[in-house]
Amino acid sequence: MNERQKKILIFLFLLILVGPFALLWLAFTLNKEEPEVETEIVGVEEEKDVFEWKSIWEEQLPPPEGEDY
């Protein structure tokens, strides 16, 4: 083998050995999640729920017309 073929073989061996790690490193650096930004709104109060829950059994409804119980 001449010198040029040795250099090509060494380059191919290094490429085979280092290539997968380079791809993993590239995938890791491109897949980093950005930190979530949390904002706080000052001066806004939550609205109170003005709806009052009532049980259907507490209401005094007249019986429906035309039906006997």
C-alpha positions in Angstrom: 0.0 0.0 0.0 1.3 3.4 -0.8 1.1 6.4 1.5 -2.1 7.9 0.0 -4.0 4.7 0.5 -2.9 4.5 4.2 -4.2 8.0 4.7 -7.5 7.2 3.1 -7.9 4.1 5.3 -7.0 6.0 8.5 -9.5 8.7 7.5 -12.3 6.1 6.9 -11.6 4.3 10.2 -11.7 7.6 12.1 -14.9 8.6 10.3 -16.5 5.2 11.1 -15.5 5.5 14.8 -16.3 9.2 15.4 -19.3 9.6 13.0 -22.0 8.1 15.3 -20.9 10.2 18.3 -20.8 13.3 16.1 -24.4 12.6 15.1 -25.5 12.0 18.7 -23.9 15.2 19.8 -25.5 17.1 17.0 -28.9 15.6 17.8 -28.4 16.4 21.5 -27.5 20.1 20.8 -30.4 20.6 18.4 -33.0 19.0 20.8 -32.4 21.2 23.8 -35.6 22.5 25.3 -35.9 26.2 25.9 -36.7 27.1 29.5 -40.3 28.1 30.1 -40.9 31.7 30.9 -43.3 32.3 33.7 -45.0 35.7 33.9 -47.0 37.0 36.8 -49.7 39.6 36.2 -49.8 42.0 39.0 -53.0 43.9 40.0 -55.5 41.5 38.4 -57.7 39.7 40.9 -59.6 36.6 40.1 -63.3 37.1 39.5 -65.6 35.6 42.1 -68.1 33.1 40.9 -71.4 34.9 41.4 -73.4 31.8 40.5 -74.9 30.1 43.6 -75.3 26.4 43.4 -78.7 25.1 44.5 -79.9 21.6 44.8 -82.9 20.6 42.7 -84.5 19.2 45.8 -84.6 22.5 47.6 -86.6 24.2 44.9 -90.4 24.3 45.4 -91.8 23.7 42.0 -95.4 23.0 41.3 -96.1 19.6 39.9 -96.5 19.5 36.1 -100.1 19.9 34.8 -101.9 16.9 33.5 -99.8 14.3 35.3 -101.0 12.6 38.5 -98.6 11.2 41.0 
